[in-house]
Amino acid sequence: MTSLVGHDEQARMMLAAAASERFHHGWILSGTRGIGKAAFARAVAMRLLADAAGPPITGEGIDTPSNHPIRHLIEAAAHPDYAELFPLEKDGVTARNISVDQVRGLGRLMQSAPSLSGRRIVVIDSADDLERGAANALLKSLEEPPAGMVFLLVSHAPGRLLPTIRSRCRMLRFDGLPDAAMHAVLRAQVPDLSVHEIEALAGASAGSPGRALRYTGLGLADMEKALHAIAAHGDADNRERLTLVKQLSSKSARPRYEAFLERAPAFIAKAARQRSGHALGTALTHWEAARQLAGGAVILSLEPGAVVFELAGHVAALAHDSL
């Protein structure tokens, strides 16, 4: 488990709440996918269990020292007072949901006395993936939690959770990481990336390390350069568009094509935020069209070359209106 980067304010808030006499038993960690909420939940759980069992940890931040015995137990999946729920994998295929049986399997942890301290923690990654029955089973635990029980629910879309679950939890909101933190994560995870590629990944990922790492190795810097050129000059002779079609249409280019499906609408959305009046309306119109096209391209098995050309055309429309 590596050190957590970013989300310092959320860490301070959580540690301050844990130090109070009435630490709430349910927390929803909300924010867009890939910004580190699950890593934060696991780091907080480890730190709270380590503090409760001792020896106490000094200093700022929520990282637990690598030599702490509680860290060793959790990393070995051997801590008796800690559990994680996530969609299970079978025969190389990850389940779509967290099942009711998984939630009911928390019974031993809920019904037995804590082993190493007065605190027990469950991390759910993510609560959005709970089956209806699983959500209802979790609700019963949230309504009458045992003493010292803490639930950390990762959620990318908390509005979709049961209102009764939301009402029994406190919300801790997360934003994307700033550029400096993004650069630190990328340098740590992929040391051989060039500065140019790191800047392109950080700029295109809206503060999401998970998204940036998915883009790694896909030549995102060149893709971004092409999008900027098309948006700036309109690509009247279709040269840039046809180059993209050639680069992204083959079967071997499938990962890059799927990245382009994400990037083209996001590029237009970012441009729209810098506009006003008629230019803003034009950008929003093309963003909506690009979003719908990209969203259905894979599901409808649309021809990649035609999709790339049309998406690039929506980007080119940005050149026809001044900022």
C-alpha positions as YAML, in Angstrom:
chain: A
units: angstrom
residues:
- id: 1
  name: MET
  ca: [0.00, 0.00, 0.00]
- id: 2
  name: THR
  ca: [1.57, 3.28, -1.12]
- id: 3
  name: SER
  ca: [1.32, 6.64, 0.60]
- id: 4
  name: LEU
  ca: [-1.80, 8.63, -0.15]
- id: 5
  name: VAL
  ca: [-1.30, 11.73, -2.30]
- id: 6
  name: GLY
  ca: [-3.71, 14.65, -2.03]
- id: 7
  name: HIS
  ca: [-7.05, 15.04, -0.21]
- id: 8
  name: ASP
  ca: [-5.28, 16.60, 2.77]
- id: 9
  name: GLU
  ca: [-8.32, 18.58, 3.93]
- id: 10
  name: GLN
  ca: [-10.51, 15.47, 3.91]
- id: 11
  name: ALA
  ca: [-7.83, 13.66, 5.92]
- id: 12
  name: ARG
  ca: [-7.76, 16.42, 8.53]
- id: 13
  name: MET
  ca: [-11.55, 16.42, 8.76]
- id: 14
  name: MET
  ca: [-11.74, 12.65, 9.21]
- id: 15
  name: LEU
  ca: [-9.00, 12.48, 11.84]
- id: 16
  name: ALA
  ca: [-10.56, 15.38, 13.77]
- id: 17
  name: ALA
  ca: [-13.95, 13.66, 13.69]
- id: 18
  name: ALA
  ca: [-12.41, 10.37, 14.84]
- id: 19
  name: ALA
  ca: [-10.76, 12.15, 17.78]
- id: 20
  name: SER
  ca: [-14.13, 13.46, 18.99]
- id: 21
  name: GLU
  ca: [-16.30, 11.61, 21.46]
- id: 22
  name: ARG
  ca: [-19.13, 11.04, 18.96]
- id: 23
  name: PHE
  ca: [-17.53, 9.77, 15.78]
- id: 24
  name: HIS
  ca: [-20.30, 9.00, 13.28]
- id: 25
  name: HIS
  ca: [-20.65, 5.36, 12.26]
- id: 26
  name: GLY
  ca: [-21.43, 5.88, 8.55]
- id: 27
  name: TRP
  ca: [-19.58, 7.93, 5.94]
- id: 28
  name: ILE
  ca: [-20.16, 8.37, 2.21]
- id: 29
  name: LEU
  ca: [-16.97, 9.34, 0.36]
- id: 30
  name: SER
  ca: [-18.36, 11.01, -2.76]
- id: 31
  name: GLY
  ca: [-16.77, 12.33, -5.93]
- id: 32
  name: THR
  ca: [-16.03, 11.41, -9.53]
- id: 33
  name: ARG
  ca: [-14.56, 8.03, -10.36]
- id: 34
  name: GLY
  ca: [-10.80, 7.56, -10.24]
- id: 35
  name: ILE
  ca: [-9.80, 10.41, -7.91]
- id: 36
  name: GLY
  ca: [-8.62, 8.16, -5.08]
- id: 37
  name: LYS
  ca: [-11.67, 7.78, -2.81]
- id: 38
  name: ALA
  ca: [-11.18, 4.04, -2.32]
- id: 39
  name: ALA
  ca: [-7.48, 4.48, -1.56]
- id: 40
  name: PHE
  ca: [-8.44, 7.19, 0.93]
- id: 41
  name: ALA
  ca: [-11.01, 4.90, 2.58]
- id: 42
  name: ARG
  ca: [-8.47, 2.12, 3.00]
- id: 43
  name: ALA
  ca: [-5.84, 4.54, 4.34]
- id: 44
  name: VAL
  ca: [-8.31, 6.01, 6.85]
- id: 45
  name: ALA
  ca: [-9.45, 2.57, 7.95]
- id: 46
  name: MET
  ca: [-5.87, 1.47, 8.52]
- id: 47
  name: ARG
  ca: [-5.00, 4.63, 10.43]
- id: 48
  name: LEU
  ca: [-8.10, 4.48, 12.67]
- id: 49
  name: LEU
  ca: [-7.54, 0.82, 13.51]
- id: 50
  name: ALA
  ca: [-3.85, 1.47, 14.16]
- id: 51
  name: ASP
  ca: [-4.62, 4.41, 16.45]
- id: 52
  name: ALA
  ca: [-7.22, 2.38, 18.31]
- id: 53
  name: ALA
  ca: [-4.96, -0.64, 18.86]
- id: 54
  name: GLY
  ca: [-1.70, 1.24, 19.36]
- id: 55
  name: PRO
  ca: [1.02, 2.17, 19.34]
- id: 56
  name: PRO
  ca: [-0.41, 5.65, 18.60]
- id: 57
  name: ILE
  ca: [0.73, 7.42, 15.44]
- id: 58
  name: THR
  ca: [2.07, 10.94, 15.58]
- id: 59
  name: GLY
  ca: [2.35, 13.53, 12.82]
- id: 60
  name: GLU
  ca: [0.00, 14.86, 10.17]
- id: 61
  name: GLY
  ca: [-1.69, 12.91, 7.42]
- id: 62
  name: ILE
  ca: [-3.44, 9.57, 7.51]
- id: 63
  name: ASP
  ca: [-0.60, 7.29, 6.42]
- id: 64
  name: THR
  ca: [0.25, 4.44, 8.78]
- id: 65
  name: PRO
  ca: [3.99, 3.68, 9.15]
- id: 66
  name: SER
  ca: [5.14, 0.65, 7.20]
- id: 67
  name: ASN
  ca: [6.39, -1.06, 10.39]
- id: 68
  name: HIS
  ca: [3.15, -0.75, 12.32]
- id: 69
  name: PRO
  ca: [1.71, -4.18, 13.27]
- id: 70
  name: ILE
  ca: [-1.84, -3.20, 12.28]
- id: 71
  name: ARG
  ca: [-0.63, -2.27, 8.81]
- id: 72
  name: HIS
  ca: [0.97, -5.69, 8.46]
- id: 73
  name: LEU
  ca: [-2.29, -7.40, 9.43]
- id: 74
  name: ILE
  ca: [-4.45, -5.43, 7.01]
- id: 75
  name: GLU
  ca: [-2.04, -5.82, 4.10]
- id: 76
  name: ALA
  ca: [-2.04, -9.56, 4.78]
- id: 77
  name: ALA
  ca: [-5.89, -9.57, 4.82]
- id: 78
  name: ALA
  ca: [-5.63, -10.94, 8.37]
- id: 79
  name: HIS
  ca: [-7.11, -8.17, 10.53]
- id: 80
  name: PRO
  ca: [-10.11, -9.63, 12.40]
- id: 81
  name: ASP
  ca: [-11.86, -6.26, 12.79]
- id: 82
  name: TYR
  ca: [-11.63, -5.10, 9.18]
- id: 83
  name: ALA
  ca: [-13.53, -6.05, 6.03]
- id: 84
  name: GLU
  ca: [-13.85, -4.84, 2.45]
- id: 85
  name: LEU
  ca: [-16.75, -5.41, 0.08]
- id: 86
  name: PHE
  ca: [-16.30, -5.09, -3.69]
- id: 87
  name: PRO
  ca: [-17.58, -6.90, -6.80]
- id: 88
  name: LEU
  ca: [-15.98, -10.33, -6.81]
- id: 89
  name: GLU
  ca: [-14.04, -11.86, -9.69]
- id: 90
  name: LYS
  ca: [-14.69, -15.38, -10.95]
- id: 91
  name: ASP
  ca: [-12.96, -17.06, -13.88]
- id: 92
  name: GLY
  ca: [-11.43, -13.75, -14.89]
- id: 93
  name: VAL
  ca: [-14.78, -11.94, -14.98]
- id: 94
  name: THR
  ca: [-15.67, -9.28, -12.41]
- id: 95
  name: ALA
  ca: [-19.24, -9.29, -11.15]
- id: 96
  name: ARG
  ca: [-21.37, -6.25, -11.90]
- id: 97
  name: ASN
  ca: [-22.61, -5.92, -8.32]
- id: 98
  name: ILE
  ca: [-21.93, -6.56, -4.65]
- id: 99
  name: SER
  ca: [-24.31, -9.33, -3.65]
- id: 100
  name: VAL
  ca: [-26.65, -9.58, -0.69]
- id: 101
  name: ASP
  ca: [-24.69, -12.65, 0.46]
- id: 102
  name: GLN
  ca: [-21.55, -10.54, 0.70]
- id: 103
  name: VAL
  ca: [-23.30, -8.02, 2.95]
- id: 104
  name: ARG
  ca: [-24.83, -10.80, 5.05]
- id: 105
  name: GLY
  ca: [-21.33, -12.24, 5.35]
- id: 106
  name: LEU
  ca: [-20.47, -9.29, 7.58]
- id: 107
  name: GLY
  ca: [-22.54, -10.97, 10.29]
- id: 108
  name: ARG
  ca: [-19.51, -12.48, 12.03]
- id: 109
  name: LEU
  ca: [-17.79, -9.11, 12.22]
- id: 110
  name: MET
  ca: [-20.97, -7.38, 13.38]
- id: 111
  name: GLN
  ca: [-22.00, -9.93, 16.00]
- id: 112
  name: SER
  ca: [-18.67, -10.79, 17.61]
- id: 113
  name: ALA
  ca: [-16.74, -8.57, 19.97]
- id: 114
  name: PRO
  ca: [-13.85, -6.63, 18.42]
- id: 115
  name: SER
  ca: [-10.54, -8.43, 18.80]
- id: 116
  name: LEU
  ca: [-7.74, -5.86, 18.81]
- id: 117
  name: SER
  ca: [-9.41, -2.64, 19.93]
- id: 118
  name: GLY
  ca: [-12.86, -1.14, 20.40]
- id: 119
  name: ARG
  ca: [-13.19, -0.29, 16.71]
- id: 120
  name: ARG
  ca: [-14.32, -2.27, 13.65]
- id: 121
  name: ILE
  ca: [-14.38, -0.92, 10.07]
- id: 122
  name: VAL
  ca: [-15.98, -1.95, 6.79]
- id: 123
  name: VAL
  ca: [-14.98, -0.37, 3.45]
- id: 124
  name: ILE
  ca: [-17.45, -0.74, 0.57]
- id: 125
  name: ASP
  ca: [-16.04, -0.04, -2.91]
- id: 126
  name: SER
  ca: [-18.37, 1.02, -4.23]
- id: 127
  name: ALA
  ca: [-21.77, 1.43, -2.60]
- id: 128
  name: ASP
  ca: [-23.10, 2.22, -6.09]
- id: 129
  name: ASP
  ca: [-22.54, -1.46, -6.94]
- id: 130
  name: LEU
  ca: [-24.76, -2.87, -4.19]
- id: 131
  name: GLU
  ca: [-27.63, -5.03, -5.39]
- id: 132
  name: ARG
  ca: [-31.03, -3.87, -4.18]
- id: 133
  name: GLY
  ca: [-31.16, -6.64, -1.61]
- id: 134
  name: ALA
  ca: [-27.58, -5.90, -0.55]
- id: 135
  name: ALA
  ca: [-28.42, -2.22, -0.10]
- id: 136
  name: ASN
  ca: [-31.39, -3.11, 2.08]
- id: 137
  name: ALA
  ca: [-29.26, -5.50, 4.14]
- id: 138
  name: LEU
  ca: [-26.64, -2.80, 4.62]
- id: 139
  name: LEU
  ca: [-29.35, -0.36, 5.68]
- id: 140
  name: LYS
  ca: [-30.28, -2.61, 8.60]
- id: 141
  name: SER
  ca: [-26.66, -2.52, 9.78]
- id: 142
  name: LEU
  ca: [-26.53, 1.26, 9.43]
- id: 143
  name: GLU
  ca: [-29.73, 1.63, 11.43]
- id: 144
  name: GLU
  ca: [-28.45, -0.33, 14.44]
- id: 145
  name: PRO
  ca: [-24.64, -0.53, 14.25]
- id: 146
  name: PRO
  ca: [-22.68, -2.22, 17.04]
- id: 147
  name: ALA
  ca: [-20.58, 0.04, 19.23]
- id: 148
  name: GLY
  ca: [-17.36, 1.10, 17.55]
- id: 149
  name: MET
  ca: [-18.53, 0.04, 14.08]
- id: 150
  name: VAL
  ca: [-17.62, 2.35, 11.17]
- id: 151
  name: PHE
  ca: [-18.79, 2.04, 7.56]
- id: 152
  name: LEU
  ca: [-16.87, 3.85, 4.80]
- id: 153
  name: LEU
  ca: [-18.96, 3.86, 1.61]
- id: 154
  name: VAL
  ca: [-17.20, 4.90, -1.59]
- id: 155
  name: SER
  ca: [-19.70, 6.42, -4.05]
- id: 156
  name: HIS
  ca: [-19.26, 7.94, -7.50]
- id: 157
  name: ALA
  ca: [-22.95, 8.89, -7.69]
- id: 158
  name: PRO
  ca: [-24.41, 9.24, -4.18]
- id: 159
  name: GLY
  ca: [-27.70, 10.50, -5.59]
- id: 160
  name: ARG
  ca: [-28.37, 6.94, -6.77]
- id: 161
  name: LEU
  ca: [-28.02, 5.43, -3.30]
- id: 162
  name: LEU
  ca: [-31.10, 4.67, -1.24]
- id: 163
  name: PRO
  ca: [-32.24, 7.90, 0.47]
- id: 164
  name: THR
  ca: [-32.40, 5.99, 3.73]
- id: 165
  name: ILE
  ca: [-28.71, 5.05, 3.39]
- id: 166
  name: ARG
  ca: [-27.77, 8.66, 2.64]
- id: 167
  name: SER
  ca: [-29.76, 9.89, 5.63]
- id: 168
  name: ARG
  ca: [-27.82, 7.63, 8.01]
- id: 169
  name: CYS
  ca: [-24.38, 8.66, 6.77]
- id: 170
  name: ARG
  ca: [-22.32, 11.80, 6.74]
- id: 171
  name: MET
  ca: [-21.09, 12.99, 3.35]
- id: 172
  name: LEU
  ca: [-17.40, 13.68, 2.75]
- id: 173
  name: ARG
  ca: [-16.93, 15.20, -0.71]
- id: 174
  name: PHE
  ca: [-13.81, 14.83, -2.85]
- id: 175
  name: ASP
  ca: [-12.59, 16.91, -5.76]
- id: 176
  name: GLY
  ca: [-10.06, 16.02, -8.42]
- id: 177
  name: LEU
  ca: [-6.39, 16.30, -7.47]
- id: 178
  name: PRO
  ca: [-4.50, 19.50, -8.33]
- id: 179
  name: ASP
  ca: [-1.81, 19.34, -11.02]
- id: 180
  name: ALA
  ca: [1.07, 19.03, -8.54]
- id: 181
  name: ALA
  ca: [-0.49, 16.00, -6.88]
- id: 182
  name: MET
  ca: [-1.37, 14.48, -10.26]
- id: 183
  name: HIS
  ca: [2.25, 14.85, -11.38]
- id: 184
  name: ALA
  ca: [3.45, 13.19, -8.15]
- id: 185
  name: VAL
  ca: [1.10, 10.22, -8.61]
- id: 186
  name: LEU
  ca: [2.06, 9.71, -12.23]
- id: 187
  name: ARG
  ca: [5.79, 9.98, -11.53]
- id: 188
  name: ALA
  ca: [5.43, 7.40, -8.74]
- id: 189
  name: GLN
  ca: [3.28, 4.98, -10.74]
- id: 190
  name: VAL
  ca: [4.97, 5.31, -14.15]
- id: 191
  name: PRO
  ca: [8.53, 6.59, -13.57]
- id: 192
  name: ASP
  ca: [9.59, 6.47, -17.23]
- id: 193
  name: LEU
  ca: [6.93, 8.94, -18.47]
- id: 194
  name: SER
  ca: [8.28, 12.09, -20.07]
- id: 195
  name: VAL
  ca: [7.43, 15.50, -18.62]
- id: 196
  name: HIS
  ca: [5.45, 16.24, -21.79]
- id: 197
  name: GLU
  ca: [3.35, 13.10, -21.41]
- id: 198
  name: ILE
  ca: [2.78, 13.72, -17.69]
- id: 199
  name: GLU
  ca: [1.51, 17.22, -18.44]
- id: 200
  name: ALA
  ca: [-0.81, 15.89, -21.14]
- id: 201
  name: LEU
  ca: [-2.15, 13.14, -18.89]
- id: 202
  name: ALA
  ca: [-2.69, 15.48, -15.96]
- id: 203
  name: GLY
  ca: [-4.39, 18.09, -18.14]
- id: 204
  name: ALA
  ca: [-6.73, 15.59, -19.77]
- id: 205
  name: SER
  ca: [-7.73, 13.68, -16.65]
- id: 206
  name: ALA
  ca: [-9.60, 16.33, -14.64]
- id: 207
  name: GLY
  ca: [-7.70, 15.49, -11.47]
- id: 208
  name: SER
  ca: [-8.39, 11.74, -11.73]
- id: 209
  name: PRO
  ca: [-5.27, 9.56, -11.31]
- id: 210
  name: GLY
  ca: [-7.31, 6.50, -12.26]
- id: 211
  name: ARG
  ca: [-8.29, 8.04, -15.60]
- id: 212
  name: ALA
  ca: [-4.75, 9.26, -16.22]
- id: 213
  name: LEU
  ca: [-3.31, 5.80, -15.63]
- id: 214
  name: ARG
  ca: [-5.85, 4.32, -18.06]
- id: 215
  name: TYR
  ca: [-4.57, 6.76, -20.68]
- id: 216
  name: THR
  ca: [-0.91, 5.91, -20.05]
- id: 217
  name: GLY
  ca: [0.86, 4.46, -23.07]
- id: 218
  name: LEU
  ca: [-1.84, 5.57, -25.52]
- id: 219
  name: GLY
  ca: [0.01, 8.55, -26.96]
- id: 220
  name: LEU
  ca: [-2.36, 11.00, -25.33]
- id: 221
  name: ALA
  ca: [-0.02, 13.96, -25.86]
- id: 222
  name: ASP
  ca: [-0.20, 13.54, -29.66]
- id: 223
  name: MET
  ca: [-3.99, 13.12, -29.50]
- id: 224
  name: GLU
  ca: [-4.34, 16.32, -27.46]
- id: 225
  name: LYS
  ca: [-2.09, 18.17, -29.90]
- id: 226
  name: ALA
  ca: [-4.32, 17.13, -32.80]
- id: 227
  name: LEU
  ca: [-7.50, 18.21, -30.97]
- id: 228
  name: HIS
  ca: [-6.01, 21.62, -30.18]
- id: 229
  name: ALA
  ca: [-4.95, 22.08, -33.81]
- id: 230
  name: ILE
  ca: [-8.42, 21.16, -35.11]
- id: 231
  name: ALA
  ca: [-10.14, 23.46, -32.61]
- id: 232
  name: ALA
  ca: [-7.80, 26.35, -33.42]
- id: 233
  name: HIS
  ca: [-7.91, 26.25, -37.23]
- id: 234
  name: GLY
  ca: [-11.02, 24.26, -38.14]
- id: 235
  name: ASP
  ca: [-9.10, 21.72, -40.26]
- id: 236
  name: ALA
  ca: [-10.70, 22.93, -43.51]
- id: 237
  name: ASP
  ca: [-8.85, 20.39, -45.64]
- id: 238
  name: ASN
  ca: [-9.66, 17.51, -43.24]
- id: 239
  name: ARG
  ca: [-5.98, 16.65, -42.94]
- id: 240
  name: GLU
  ca: [-5.93, 16.37, -39.14]
- id: 241
  name: ARG
  ca: [-9.22, 14.50, -39.08]
- id: 242
  name: LEU
  ca: [-8.10, 11.94, -41.64]
- id: 243
  name: THR
  ca: [-4.83, 11.43, -39.77]
- id: 244
  name: LEU
  ca: [-6.78, 10.65, -36.62]
- id: 245
  name: VAL
  ca: [-9.04, 8.26, -38.54]
- id: 246
  name: LYS
  ca: [-5.98, 6.40, -39.82]
- id: 247
  name: GLN
  ca: [-4.40, 6.25, -36.36]
- id: 248
  name: LEU
  ca: [-7.52, 5.13, -34.47]
- id: 249
  name: SER
  ca: [-9.48, 2.84, -36.81]
- id: 250
  name: SER
  ca: [-7.51, -0.40, -36.71]
- id: 251
  name: LYS
  ca: [-8.21, -3.24, -34.30]
- id: 252
  name: SER
  ca: [-4.83, -2.76, -32.65]
- id: 253
  name: ALA
  ca: [-5.72, 0.87, -31.95]
- id: 254
  name: ARG
  ca: [-8.86, -0.03, -29.99]
- id: 255
  name: PRO
  ca: [-7.58, 1.27, -26.61]
- id: 256
  name: ARG
  ca: [-6.60, 4.59, -28.21]
- id: 257
  name: TYR
  ca: [-9.96, 4.78, -29.98]
- id: 258
  name: GLU
  ca: [-11.82, 4.27, -26.71]
- id: 259
  name: ALA
  ca: [-9.67, 6.96, -25.07]
- id: 260
  name: PHE
  ca: [-10.58, 9.30, -27.93]
- id: 261
  name: LEU
  ca: [-14.27, 8.60, -27.29]
- id: 262
  name: GLU
  ca: [-13.75, 9.98, -23.79]
- id: 263
  name: ARG
  ca: [-11.44, 12.82, -24.72]
- id: 264
  name: ALA
  ca: [-13.29, 14.48, -27.63]
- id: 265
  name: PRO
  ca: [-16.48, 15.37, -25.67]
- id: 266
  name: ALA
  ca: [-14.39, 16.34, -22.62]
- id: 267
  name: PHE
  ca: [-12.22, 18.59, -24.80]
- id: 268
  name: ILE
  ca: [-15.32, 20.38, -26.11]
- id: 269
  name: ALA
  ca: [-16.75, 20.70, -22.59]
- id: 270
  name: LYS
  ca: [-13.52, 22.32, -21.38]
- id: 271
  name: ALA
  ca: [-13.61, 24.76, -24.30]
- id: 272
  name: ALA
  ca: [-17.24, 25.59, -23.50]
- id: 273
  name: ARG
  ca: [-16.31, 26.68, -19.97]
- id: 274
  name: GLN
  ca: [-14.10, 29.39, -21.48]
- id: 275
  name: ARG
  ca: [-16.87, 30.85, -23.68]
- id: 276
  name: SER
  ca: [-19.96, 32.99, -23.34]
- id: 277
  name: GLY
  ca: [-22.93, 34.11, -25.41]
- id: 278
  name: HIS
  ca: [-23.34, 32.63, -28.88]
- id: 279
  name: ALA
  ca: [-19.95, 30.90, -28.75]
- id: 280
  name: LEU
  ca: [-20.99, 29.12, -25.54]
- id: 281
  name: GLY
  ca: [-24.24, 27.97, -27.14]
- id: 282
  name: THR
  ca: [-22.39, 26.58, -30.15]
- id: 283
  name: ALA
  ca: [-19.92, 24.72, -27.95]
- id: 284
  name: LEU
  ca: [-22.69, 23.22, -25.82]
- id: 285
  name: THR
  ca: [-24.60, 22.07, -28.90]
- id: 286
  name: HIS
  ca: [-21.55, 20.28, -30.26]
- id: 287
  name: TRP
  ca: [-20.65, 18.90, -26.83]
- id: 288
  name: GLU
  ca: [-24.09, 17.29, -26.49]
- id: 289
  name: ALA
  ca: [-23.88, 15.81, -29.99]
- id: 290
  name: ALA
  ca: [-20.34, 14.52, -29.35]
- id: 291
  name: ARG
  ca: [-21.35, 13.08, -25.98]
- id: 292
  name: GLN
  ca: [-24.24, 11.14, -27.45]
- id: 293
  name: LEU
  ca: [-22.18, 9.87, -30.39]
- id: 294
  name: ALA
  ca: [-19.28, 8.77, -28.20]
- id: 295
  name: GLY
  ca: [-21.60, 7.20, -25.63]
- id: 296
  name: GLY
  ca: [-23.26, 4.97, -28.22]
- id: 297
  name: ALA
  ca: [-20.28, 4.20, -30.44]
- id: 298
  name: VAL
  ca: [-19.20, 0.96, -28.76]
- id: 299
  name: ILE
  ca: [-22.67, -0.23, -27.73]
- id: 300
  name: LEU
  ca: [-24.02, 0.25, -31.26]
- id: 301
  name: SER
  ca: [-20.83, -1.11, -32.91]
- id: 302
  name: LEU
  ca: [-20.48, 2.02, -35.04]
- id: 303
  name: GLU
  ca: [-17.63, 2.09, -37.57]
- id: 304
  name: PRO
  ca: [-14.64, 3.63, -35.73]
- id: 305
  name: GLY
  ca: [-13.34, 5.69, -38.65]
- id: 306
  name: ALA
  ca: [-16.70, 7.36, -39.20]
- id: 307
  name: VAL
  ca: [-17.07, 8.05, -35.48]
- id: 308
  name: VAL
  ca: [-13.60, 9.59, -35.20]
- id: 309
  name: PHE
  ca: [-14.21, 11.79, -38.25]
- id: 310
  name: GLU
  ca: [-17.57, 13.02, -36.95]
- id: 311
  name: LEU
  ca: [-16.28, 13.65, -33.41]
- id: 312
  name: ALA
  ca: [-13.34, 15.61, -34.82]
- id: 313
  name: GLY
  ca: [-15.87, 17.60, -36.84]
- id: 314
  name: HIS
  ca: [-17.60, 18.69, -33.65]
- id: 315
  name: VAL
  ca: [-14.22, 19.81, -32.32]
- id: 316
  name: ALA
  ca: [-13.56, 21.71, -35.58]
- id: 317
  name: ALA
  ca: [-16.79, 23.64, -35.07]
- id: 318
  name: LEU
  ca: [-15.15, 25.38, -32.12]
- id: 319
  name: ALA
  ca: [-12.95, 27.30, -34.57]
- id: 320
  name: HIS
  ca: [-15.94, 28.98, -36.22]
- id: 321
  name: ASP
  ca: [-16.85, 31.02, -33.11]
- id: 322
  name: SER
  ca: [-14.45, 33.31, -31.29]
- id: 323
  name: LEU
  ca: [-13.99, 32.92, -27.57]
...
